[in-house]
Amino acid sequence: MSSSSMTETMERHQIAIYLSGLAAGAVVGWAWPTGGPVWEAAIYPVLGALLYATFLQVPFTKLTVAFRDGRFLSAVLLVNFLIVPLVVVALTSVISLQQAVLLGVLLTLLTPCIDYVIVFSGLAGGDSQRLLAAAPLLMLAQMAALPLFLWLFVGPELADIVEIGPFVEAFLILIVLPLGLAWATEALSSRHRSGAAISSAMTTAMVPLMTTTLFVVVASQFPKITDQTEQVFRVVPIYAAYLVVMAGIGLAAAKLLQLDAPRSRALIFSGATRNSLVVLPLALALPEDYAITPVIVVTQTLVELVGMIIYVRLIPRVTPAPAAYA
């Protein structure tokens, strides 16, 4: 089977493959509960490889156009840093949560995703170029805004214990490094066949890399979640409701701004997906009294991964074709 045929076959069955990755990760996490740290150490390398492959799919010559789209970039910032906090206030006021659990919810829901949102949005026909252009802005904005949001939500004493160092590390590992390698590969492709061969191989590897990422995340965190089922069950409805609410808000915002279908889908995914894999190191660095916080962060990851599989099928159906816009 040729690489193109293999790629088409995997893309055609990608949802089933991703679900298999999730299920396999749960089984491995359950069977080998002490292996969590091993899988946890693999999250950044695997996610970095996935983002490198993703960035290779986006021609850098098109990024200048994406950066000039002020309406889309403004919409992404407005949704994530004005509307989302209001939604989080509403959702967290419904259920009483202990402080360590609330902190986990806030760390995830207040930080917009800058990594696999590009992958899932692309699978749904979203505008990857514009999401890629928005990623550095979103990362820098949330680094500045998160301490303020935590101060507003839970007070200055709790905001002060969250370290910013893991944010910087994630930005370098998950954005700067893969982006630089993708740029170098694209430059190599214009001069040597080896560059084109690498790009082709990474295109073929997209579905396996996403599946591996899902497997590693679930395998690393499944034992922690099964040990804290009572707290997990309290936050699952919040995370699920967030995905439902943000789908409606994202769609309404896209219609109000008269965005075309690819940008509408990108905006919806940006508002819905959260930065749980990036903020997980922040949660792990908290004092011992907040040992439950990483579990709450990871719970959001699992709920969101299932939600993204639904989003990939649903969002293209609820966003109109480009021709429907004026």
C-alpha positions in Angstrom: 0.0 0.0 0.0 1.4 3.4 -1.0 1.9 6.1 1.7 -0.9 8.2 0.2 -3.3 5.3 0.3 -2.3 4.5 3.8 -2.9 8.2 4.8 -6.3 8.2 3.2 -7.3 5.0 4.9 -6.2 6.2 8.3 -8.0 9.6 7.8 -11.2 7.8 6.8 -11.2 5.7 10.0 -9.5 8.3 12.3 -12.3 8.6 14.8 -12.3 4.8 15.4 -8.5 4.9 15.7 -8.6 7.7 18.2 -11.2 5.9 20.3 -9.0 2.8 20.2 -6.1 4.9 21.5 -8.2 6.3 24.3 -9.4 2.8 25.3 -5.9 1.3 25.1 -4.5 4.0 27.3 -7.2 3.4 29.9 -6.5 -0.3 29.9 -2.7 0.2 30.2 -3.2 2.8 32.9 -5.5 0.4 34.9 -3.2 -2.6 34.4 0.0 -0.7 35.2 -0.9 2.0 37.7 2.7 2.6 38.8 3.7 3.4 35.2 2.1 6.9 35.3 5.3 8.8 35.7 6.8 7.0 32.6 3.9 7.9 30.4 3.7 11.4 31.9 7.3 12.1 30.8 6.4 11.1 27.3 3.5 13.7 27.0 5.6 16.7 25.9 7.8 14.8 23.4 4.8 13.1 21.7 2.8 16.3 21.7 5.7 18.2 20.3 6.1 15.7 17.5 2.4 15.9 16.7 2.6 19.7 16.6 5.7 19.5 14.3 3.7 17.4 11.9 0.8 19.8 12.2 2.9 22.9 11.5 4.3 21.2 8.4 0.8 21.1 7.0 0.5 24.9 7.2 2.5 26.8 4.5 4.4 29.6 6.3 3.8 31.9 3.3 0.1 31.9 4.3 0.8 32.9 7.9 1.3 36.6 6.9 -2.2 36.6 5.6 -3.5 35.0 8.8 -1.7 37.6 11.0 -3.4 40.4 9.1 -6.9 39.0 9.9 -7.5 41.4 12.8 -11.2 40.5 12.9 -10.5 36.8 13.6 -7.7 37.4 16.0 -9.8 39.9 17.9 -12.7 37.4 18.0 -10.4 34.7 19.4 -9.1 37.0 22.2 -12.5 38.3 23.0 -14.1 34.9 23.3 -11.3 33.4 25.3 -10.6 36.3 27.7 -13.9 38.0 28.1 -16.7 35.5 27.4 -15.0 32.4 28.7 -14.4 33.8 32.2 -18.1 34.7 32.5 -19.1 31.2 31.4 -16.7 29.8 34.0 -18.2 32.0 36.8 -21.6 30.7 35.9 -20.6 27.0 35.8 -18.6 27.0 39.0 -21.3 28.8 40.9 -23.7 25.9 40.4 -21.7 23.3 42.3 -19.9 23.8 45.5 -16.2 22.8 45.1 -13.4 22.6 47.6 -10.6 25.0 47.0 -8.1 22.6 45.5 -10.7 21.2 43.1 -11.9 24.7 42.1 -8.3 25.6 41.3 -8.0 22.7 39.0 -11.2 23.7 37.2 -10.0 27.3 36.9 -6.5 26.4 35.6 -8.0 24.5 32.7 -11.1 26.4 31.8 -9.4 29.8 31.9 -6.5 28.9 29.6 -7.2 28.5 25.9 -5.5 25.6 24.0 -2.5 26.4 21.8 -1.5 22.9 20.7 -3.9 20.1 19.6 -6.7 22.6 18.9 -4.9 23.1 15.6 -5.1 19.4 14.9 -8.8 18.9 15.8 -9.9 22.1 14.2 -8.1 21.0 11.0 -9.9 17.7 11.1 -13.2 19.6 11.1 -12.2 21.9 8.3 -11.2 24.8 10.5 -8.6 27.4 9.4 -5.3 26.0 10.7 -3.3 29.0 9.4 -5.2 31.5 11.5 -5.2 29.3 14.6 -1.5 28.9 14.2 -1.1 32.6 13.9 -3.2 33.1 17.1 -1.3 30.5 19.2 1.6 32.8 20.3 -0.9 35.5 21.2 -3.1 33.2 23.2 -0.1 31.7 25.0 1.3 35.1 26.0 -2.1 36.5 26.9 -3.0 33.6 29.2 0.4 33.8 30.9 -0.4 37.4 31.8 -4.1 37.0 32.5 -4.1 33.7 34.5 -2.8 35.3 37.8 -5.3 38.1 37.5 -8.2 35.7 36.9 -7.1 33.5 39.8 -6.9 36.6 42.0 -10.4 37.6 41.0 -11.9 34.1 41.4 -10.1 32.8 44.6 -8.1 35.6 46.1 -4.4 36.7 46.1 -3.1 34.0 48.5 -4.0 31.2 46.0 -2.9 33.1 42.9 0.5 33.5 44.3 1.2 29.8 44.7 0.9 29.1 40.9 4.3 29.3 39.3 4.7 30.7 35.8 7.8 28.7 34.9 6.0 25.7 33.4 4.1 28.0 31.1 7.4 29.3 29.6 8.7 25.8 29.3 5.6 24.7 27.5 5.7 27.6 25.1 9.3 26.8 24.2 8.8 23.0 23.8 5.3 23.0 22.2 5.4 26.1 20.1 8.8 27.6 19.5 10.8 24.3 18.9 8.2 22.5 16.6 7.6 25.7 14.7 11.3 26.3 14.2 11.8 22.7 13.0 8.8 23.0 10.7 10.2 26.2 9.2 13.6 24.6 8.7 12.0 21.5 7.0 10.0 23.7 4.7 13.1 25.6 3.7 14.9 22.3 3.2 12.1 21.0 1.0 12.7 23.8 -1.5 16.3 22.8 -2.0 16.5 19.0 -1.4 14.4 16.0 -1.8 15.0 14.9 1.8 13.0 17.8 3.0 10.0 16.8 0.9 10.4 13.2 2.0 10.3 14.3 5.7 7.2 16.4 5.1 5.5 13.4 3.3 6.4 11.0 6.1 5.1 13.4 8.8 1.8 13.8 6.9 1.4 10.0 6.9 2.3 10.0 10.7 -0.4 12.5 11.7 -3.1 10.0 12.7 -0.6 7.7 14.5 0.9 10.6 16.3 -2.5 11.9 17.5 -3.5 8.4 18.6 -0.2 8.0 20.5 -0.8 11.4 22.2 -4.2 10.3 23.3 -2.9 6.9 24.5 0.0 8.5 26.5 -2.2 11.1 28.2 -4.8 8.6 29.3 -2.3 5.9 30.3 -0.4 8.5 32.4 -3.4 9.9 34.3 -6.0 7.1 34.4 -4.7 5.6 37.8 -5.0 9.1 39.4 -8.5 9.5 38.3 -9.7 6.1 39.5 -8.3 7.0 42.9 -10.4 10.2 43.2 -13.7 9.1 41.6 -15.9 11.2 44.0 -14.2 14.5 43.1 -14.0 13.5 39.5 -17.7 12.9 39.2 -18.3 16.4 40.7 -16.4 18.2 37.9 -17.3 16.0 34.9 -20.7 17.8 34.5 -19.0 21.2 34.6 -16.5 20.2 31.8 -19.2 18.6 29.7 -21.5 21.6 30.1 -18.6 23.9 29.1 -18.2 22.1 25.8 -21.9 22.4 25.1 -22.2 26.1 26.0 -19.0 27.1 24.1 -20.2 25.4 21.0 -23.3 27.6 21.0 -21.4 30.8 22.0 -18.7 30.2 19.3 -21.3 29.6 16.6 -23.2 32.8 17.6 -20.0 34.8 17.7 -19.0 33.5 14.2 -22.4 34.4 12.8 -22.3 37.9 14.4 -18.9 38.5 12.8 -19.9 36.9 9.5 -16.9 34.6 9.4 -16.7 32.0 6.7 -16.9 28.3 7.6 -13.2 27.6 8.1 -12.8 30.6 10.4 -16.1 29.9 12.2 -14.9 26.4 13.0 -11.5 27.6 14.1 -13.2 30.1 16.5 -15.5 27.5 17.9 -12.7 25.1 18.6 -10.5 27.8 20.1 -13.2 28.7 22.6 -14.0 25.1 23.5 -10.5 23.5 23.8 -8.5 24.2 26.9 -4.7 24.1 27.7 -4.9 21.2 30.2 -1.7 19.5 28.9 0.2 22.8 29.3 -1.2 23.7 32.8 -0.7 20.2 34.1 2.9 20.9 35.2 1.6 24.0 37.0 -0.8 21.8 38.9 1.9 19.2 39.7 4.1 22.0 41.1 1.5 23.0 43.7 2.0 22.3 47.4 1.0 18.9 48.9 -2.4 20.3 50.1 -3.4 20.6 46.4 -2.6 17.0 45.4 -6.1 16.7 44.0 -5.6 19.6 41.6 -3.7 17.7 38.9 -6.4 15.0 38.9 -9.0 17.6 38.2 -6.9 19.0 35.4 -6.5 15.6 33.8 -10.2 14.9 34.1 -10.8 17.9 31.9 -8.4 16.4 29.4 -10.3 13.2 29.1 -13.7 14.9 28.9 -12.4 17.2 26.3 -10.8 14.5 24.2 -14.2 12.7 24.0 -15.8 16.0 23.3 -13.4 16.8 20.5 -14.2 13.5 18.7 -17.9 14.6 18.8 -16.9 18.2 17.7 -15.1 16.9 14.7 -18.3 15.3 13.4 -20.7 17.9 14.7 -19.2 21.4 14.0 -18.9 21.0 10.2 -22.6 20.3 10.2 -23.7 23.3 12.2 -21.4 25.8 10.4 -22.7 26.9 7.0 -20.8 26.7 3.8 -18.7 29.8 2.7 -21.2 30.6 0.0 -23.9 31.1 2.7 -22.1 34.2 4.0 -22.7 37.6 2.6 
